[in-house]
Amino acid sequence: MVKEIKTEAKVSVGIEALWKALAKDVAFVTPKVIPNLVKNAEVTEGDGGIGTVFLFNFGSDVPKMSYQKEKIVELDEAVHKIGLQVIEGGHLNFGFSSYKTTFQLTPIQEEETMVSVEVTYESEVEDSSMPSKTAKSVLAFIRSLECYLLNGAI
């Protein structure tokens, strides 16, 4: 049975800059924004569209996980929506048979964007706090990304 957790955050960054960082430059930006969690990232296949695979190597603040491969399985630039499915390592090594994080960006004002996050998963482990931790981690990443962009990093 597929389960889901949803959360959202309002950020003080325009939708186009946020979309570029989140959907186009994620492998470049992530290690700069949260180096203690992701020490490096790379595109292992694809051109940034559907089917593109990223390899995220985790840093010292991620206990018990060394890496995770994620594939873009949903991408709609018109509505600023991207979905990343874990295809190897990471969460799949902890009893999850599927694990997907979807970001939906919605403009509020010129320099303000709502980021809606949905974590959907299937698990063989009944009592798992990992998806709620993922939702909190994603929000922390979004906040760090906001600071990074506001400081003119890109």
Disulfide bonds with the S-S distance in Angstrom:
none
